[in-house]
Structures are given as structure tokens and as C-alpha cells.
Amino acid sequence: MPVTGSNSTSEISIQVSLGGFSFDRSPWIGAEKVFTTPEFQRRYSGVDISLLTPKVALVPEPFFNPASAREALEEVVALDPQDVVEYVSVPSLASVLVYSNSIGESLSKVLANTVLPTSGEPVKVLPEMYYMLKELDSLREYNKIVASWADGWLHLVIAQGKSLSLANTFPAQDFTTAEYFLFLSMKRLQLNPEVSTVCFRTPLTPEAEMSLYRYFKSVSRI
């Protein structure tokens, strides 16, 4: 794809893991392809870059204190002393997502300085959980289940109607373990997978997708 000028009106969404990247529903691509991917040689009206960091915590706005952001995150995840802690508002849920992108990778920073919006200013890399929470508003079903899986972690968001029921990450070195935590979470919330659609933001292998179809009404890639 040739390089285009600043009048581009398209958008691009990129997900970054320790092993590579995916964009606009593509399969995972190795980090070595970042400078040879044609789609990265142009500018976009909108650029989203998400990092699959498990170091996240959602805090209701009334209980959030910027000065205590690190302490809030340390209550739910283990942080190294050098980990940088940041936060971003999630207005639709009246909450603040506290996170750390310090997971031992540099690909997200490279992409942020390579794939630029029309303004030419690098976009901020935000955690995958942030974009999963944003997806809830676009889902029409009452049971809203959004998941991502990479680097041995399942990222899971579940809402019932307009009420958020769960936003968490679970250690899952293989997809069978990821399914276990998915079904365990649904059981605790008394949700029936047979009448629910599970929406994955990360790529799924054909085997993983077929496994999910055995239990869920539908499987969607968003």
C-alpha cells in the first residue's frame, strides 16, 4: 500500500503482545515485520494501540486518588519497583483504569512512533482492558462478554445490561485454562453460555474458536 497524505480518513486498531502484534482483526504478526507492514506506512484519522498488560485495576471515580494510583494497583497485581503506573478515565463506567505498561516489551513504543494519526503526534498506548471496556457500549445483547487472550493471560470483561459485573485478568498459559476461567466467571455470575455470545478482540485459532462454539450461542471477533 503506498504512503498517503494527511487527508486519510481511515482508522486502524493495533494490539500488541510480547510476541508480536495484530491489527484490524489480523492474525498475530511477528515484531520483525513492524517496518515492512504496508499498512503502517501511512497516516490515519484515528489510531488505537492497545498493550495486553495484565497490570490493570478499575477503580470507581469516587474512590480514586491520583496520588494513590500506585497503591491502588498494587492491591491487585504485583509490581516491580521500576514499573511506571498511569491511569485513564473511563467515563461510561464512572471509573478510572489504573495500569502499568511495564511488561518488558518495546514494540508498543515503536508502533506509537511509527503508525501516526494525521496530526503527526504519536498516540498514547493504552491497556487492552481500556478498549475492552469501551466495546461494551457497542454490544447489543444483554449479556456482554468481551475477552482477549495472549502471553499466558486471559483478559475478561462481563456486563449485564448497563451494569459491569467483572473486569479482570487471569493467568492462563494455554487456551484450555483460559476457557476454564471464562466458564468459572460466568458460572459465578449465573450466566448461561448457551444463550450468550462471547466476543474476542485477539485472534483465535480455528481450534479455539470451534471449542468455544461447543458451549456458546455465538463467537464473535471484534
Beta strands, then each sheet from edge to edge (+ up, - down):
strand 1: 11-17
strand 2: 20-23
strand 3: 29-30
strand 4: 46-51
strand 5: 56-60
strand 6: 86-90
strand 7: 95-99
strand 8: 126-127
strand 9: 143-150
strand 10: 153-160
strand 11: 163-171
strand 12: 197-200
strand 13: 218-221
sheet 1: 3+ 2- 1+ 4+ 8+
sheet 2: 5+ 7- 6+
sheet 3: 11+ 10- 9+ 12+ 13+
end
